[in-house]
Amino acid sequence: MHTALDHEKLDVYQQSLQFIAWTVPVLDKLPRTASVRNQLDRASTSIPLNIAEGNGRFTSADRCHFFDNARSSALECAACLDVMIAKQFVERDDIQQGKTMLVKMVSMLFGLIRANRMCAFSNRLSNTETEGNRNKSRIKNKNRSLSC
C-alpha cells in the first residue's frame, strides 16, 4: 500500500518533479564550470521543496509565502534556460519543453496563491464580522447595564 502525503497529491508538485527529471540530461550537457548549471539545479530543486513546505503550513499567509517562493524559483529556472541560450550552451528548441513545463507550473502556483489569498481574505472578513458582532454585543450589554 502506497501512502501519500498531501503535497504529493498536488499536480504542481508532480509537475515540478517531472521538470527536475527533464533538467538532468540538460545539466549533464553543460560545462561543470558554467554558473548557470548550478543555478538551474538549485532553483529547480527549490520548486518542489517550497511546494511541500507551503502545503504543510496551517495559515493561508504562510502557504502563500512558500507557494510564491516556488513560483519565483520556477521563474528563475526560465531565466536560467534563457541564459543557456544566450551563452550558446543550447538551442532554443532544446529547452522549449522545459519552458512549457515552467509556464504550466507558474500558472498552477499562481492559482494556489490566489485561492489561498481568497481564503485568507474570506477568513479576515469573517473575523471582522465576528469582531463587529462582539463589539455590538458589548455595546448592547453596556447599554443594558446602564439602564438597570
MISE-944994 format. One line per field, with one value per residue (C-alpha): residue number from 1; x, y, z. Coordinates in nm, 3 decimals, always signed. Layout:
N
num NUM;...
px X;...
py Y;...
pz Z;...
This chain:
148
num 1;2;3;4;5;6;7;8;9;10;11;12;13;14;15;16;17;18;19;20;21;22;23;24;25;26;27;28;29;30;31;32;33;34;35;36;37;38;39;40;41;42;43;44;45;46;47;48;49;50;51;52;53;54;55;56;57;58;59;60;61;62;63;64;65;66;67;68;69;70;71;72;73;74;75;76;77;78;79;80;81;82;83;84;85;86;87;88;89;90;91;92;93;94;95;96;97;98;99;100;101;102;103;104;105;106;107;108;109;110;111;112;113;114;115;116;117;118;119;120;121;122;123;124;125;126;127;128;129;130;131;132;133;134;135;136;137;138;139;140;141;142;143;144;145;146;147;148
px +0.000;+0.140;+0.062;+0.097;+0.146;-0.084;+0.173;+0.240;-0.122;-0.077;-0.041;+0.204;+0.427;+0.429;+0.498;+0.793;+0.944;+0.899;+1.078;+1.371;+1.392;+1.382;+1.674;+1.912;+2.026;+2.029;+2.254;+2.481;+2.549;+2.663;+3.024;+3.079;+3.222;+2.909;+2.747;+2.405;+2.438;+2.445;+2.182;+1.934;+1.995;+1.932;+1.632;+1.464;+1.517;+1.369;+1.033;+0.907;+1.069;+0.876;+0.554;+0.582;+0.668;+0.393;+0.131;+0.218;+0.158;-0.156;-0.224;-0.311;-0.045;+0.227;+0.108;+0.109;+0.462;+0.604;+0.395;+0.523;+0.881;+0.817;+0.675;+0.981;+1.210;+1.019;+1.068;+1.436;+1.456;+1.305;+1.569;+1.840;+1.716;+1.731;+2.088;+2.183;+2.057;+2.234;+2.561;+2.504;+2.511;+2.180;+1.949;+1.606;+1.437;+1.635;+1.468;+1.116;+0.973;+1.121;+0.976;+0.634;+0.653;+0.754;+0.468;+0.225;+0.380;+0.377;+0.011;-0.078;+0.121;-0.049;-0.382;-0.277;-0.163;-0.485;-0.700;-0.517;-0.530;-0.904;-0.938;-0.734;-0.942;-1.261;-1.132;-1.043;-1.394;-1.543;-1.317;-1.407;-1.776;-1.736;-1.538;-1.803;-2.074;-1.877;-1.844;-2.218;-2.285;-2.062;-2.241;-2.579;-2.454;-2.319;-2.646;-2.840;-2.617;-2.656;-3.033;-3.056
py +0.000;+0.336;+0.621;+0.974;+1.299;+1.587;+1.773;+1.460;+1.472;+1.819;+1.825;+2.114;+1.911;+1.618;+1.859;+2.006;+1.659;+1.594;+1.921;+1.815;+1.486;+1.685;+1.903;+1.612;+1.550;+1.925;+1.987;+1.698;+1.872;+2.193;+2.257;+2.191;+2.542;+2.711;+2.901;+2.861;+2.483;+2.510;+2.786;+2.581;+2.276;+2.472;+2.667;+2.356;+2.173;+2.466;+2.439;+2.108;+2.180;+2.507;+2.348;+2.074;+2.315;+2.557;+2.286;+2.179;+2.524;+2.598;+2.960;+3.089;+3.359;+3.101;+2.881;+3.179;+3.273;+2.932;+2.893;+3.236;+3.122;+2.814;+3.039;+3.264;+2.961;+2.847;+3.192;+3.172;+2.839;+3.002;+3.275;+3.009;+2.848;+3.190;+3.238;+2.897;+3.010;+3.347;+3.173;+2.932;+2.622;+2.507;+2.589;+2.739;+2.419;+2.218;+2.396;+2.451;+2.151;+2.282;+2.629;+2.477;+2.286;+2.602;+2.805;+2.538;+2.529;+2.908;+2.912;+2.638;+2.808;+3.138;+2.957;+2.816;+3.158;+3.324;+3.053;+3.085;+3.463;+3.450;+3.207;+3.440;+3.737;+3.545;+3.449;+3.810;+3.918;+3.651;+3.758;+4.123;+4.040;+3.832;+4.109;+4.359;+4.141;+4.114;+4.492;+4.536;+4.283;+4.474;+4.797;+4.636;+4.485;+4.821;+4.989;+4.729;+4.761;+5.137;+5.110;+4.870
pz +0.000;-0.104;+0.130;+0.007;+0.188;+0.095;-0.114;-0.322;-0.440;-0.593;-0.973;-0.950;-0.715;-0.959;-1.248;-1.058;-1.015;-1.388;-1.458;-1.240;-1.430;-1.756;-1.642;-1.570;-1.931;-1.997;-1.696;-1.799;-2.132;-1.965;-1.869;-1.497;-1.464;-1.603;-1.317;-1.479;-1.429;-1.051;-1.051;-1.256;-1.037;-0.716;-0.849;-0.990;-0.660;-0.472;-0.650;-0.502;-0.165;-0.131;-0.254;+0.006;+0.285;+0.188;+0.165;+0.518;+0.666;+0.864;+0.775;+0.431;+0.457;+0.528;+0.241;+0.005;+0.111;+0.020;-0.296;-0.404;-0.337;-0.554;-0.827;-0.807;-0.836;-1.146;-1.299;-1.208;-1.392;-1.700;-1.681;-1.648;-1.969;-2.140;-2.015;-2.155;-2.496;-2.469;-2.380;-2.670;-2.450;-2.602;-2.891;-2.828;-2.949;-2.690;-2.398;-2.533;-2.345;-2.019;-2.080;-2.145;-1.817;-1.631;-1.777;-1.659;-1.309;-1.272;-1.371;-1.119;-0.843;-0.918;-0.880;-0.543;-0.427;-0.544;-0.383;-0.052;-0.058;-0.126;+0.164;+0.387;+0.271;+0.340;+0.685;+0.757;+0.658;+0.884;+1.169;+1.112;+1.110;+1.426;+1.590;+1.481;+1.631;+1.955;+1.967;+1.905;+2.176;+2.416;+2.331;+2.391;+2.716;+2.828;+2.739;+2.933;+3.234;+3.226;+3.212;+3.505
